[in-house]
Amino acid sequence: MRARILAALGACFVIASGPAAAQKKYGPGVTDTEIKIGNFVPYSGPASAYGMVGRINGAYFKMLNDKGGINGRKINWLSYDDAYSPPKAVEQTRKLVENDEVLLLFQTLGTPSNTAVMKYLNTKKVPQIMLSSGGTRFGDDPKANPWTMPFNVPYQAEGRIYAKWIIDNHPNAKIAVLSANDDYGKDIYKGVRDGLGEKISMIVSEATYDNSDPTVDSQIVKLKASGADMFLNLSTPKFAAMAIRKIGEIGWKPIQILNQVSQSTGAVLKPAGLDHSQGLIGANYTKDPIDPAWKDDAGMKEFNAFVDKYAPDVDRSNGLVLYSYGAAQTLEYILKQAGDDLSRDNIMRIATSLKGLAPTSLLPGITMNTAPGDHFPIKQMQMIRFKGDQWESFGPVIEAKMN
């Protein structure tokens, strides 16, 4: 009798487990024990400061793997150097998709590089998600690019926020603008110009730089000579730091607005000189890792424990550290929600149905929300001001409207 009961229970187990096993659905790069995730960032070249993004994501996935992975599967993180070069990004992306056969690309960095691979990835139907760029083109046409989704606030929206703040608080300002001569610089600067609208004449001087330029000294001297009393710094970290330092060295005293991608205390403001950085204005959506206001915040305690163990030599005042940590939290959520349906279709279904998701890196009141027709997860920011050795938030959370 006991043998018959055990046999019957065994049969029931087989029947019960059969459908569950059949429900497993895997895309490329997925097995019962592994999920391959692809990435490229500039570990070398003029934008190598951004290499921190790939490093912290890798450290986060190592932490997850040490805890058993996601739903029992370890993350195989394949992160390659594209040197901030679009042709190199194309080469690395093809390697990841065709040779490594990754499930998806995550946090690939840079507007020019992501632009170069977007059509290829959408043709191949490979998720290109939470990419490290706020390029407006990556989220403004989900029908044409259904497999692409950025993590950052769209750059044009950020530009509009600065324009609104200027008009509301300094309506008679004479503005000088430094921007990158690439897709990123043109994108955020368009947001500023659109936001100023009829007040576009407030811009009295503008200059650009190329990533190959050794300095921006001549551009800063030119902008100062225009008589501008406000400086809008729309630059990537290396050049933003050089601009801030040069402004301090020549004794120019404009109101300075610094774009979000270059607000890292460790990577930008310290090299520029904290004495030259006092009073900088910006807008952001993430917490400042060194702000004592967060010392009792549960999420920041977890972040600090993570850094202590998995990236002990990094400067946590580098905003890219917390930024990358929050993006990795987002991917962890998506993969957990996917369960055993780790198909590319299901990954995008989950990524385009986020409702009120709040990685611990985000400022209070800012959440991630998406839909099939809305590929901009974060659309809110708050104004910040640099004082002493840290950023301080002020004013309300602002919805970054795209229209």
Disulfide bonds with the S-S distance in Angstrom:
none
